[in-house]
Amino acid sequence: MSTMDDAKFTRNARFATQSGLFAVAAVARYLPEKGVLELSGSEPAALRPRITSDEMTVDAVRIDVTLDGPKMKATGDVRAPIQPAKKDQLATDQKGGDEDALHAQGRSTRPV
């Protein structure tokens, strides 16, 4: 049985994960064996590649995402506005929620 090595999607390509990561771009190339999604291109419905999640939004000329993580590399006029934490997350943080998760997000009170 053969496996898919590479999948290329064009014209307002959209990609979503179960963890809440959403991507849109004129061109999306998915490399399943590497777990990588490459976003690029421009068209009227998708002027720039964009990644969104609960914590962030990133726009750039090109975005490469390693889905295990996720880890991201954005190049070319990168825009990533900081989004405020949601009220339910702030309540968890104030109650001493998962300190390791907060540390990874750069919101920990623990020394670095």
Order of alpha helices (4+ residues) and beta strands (2+ residues): beta-beta-beta-beta-beta-beta-beta-alpha-alpha
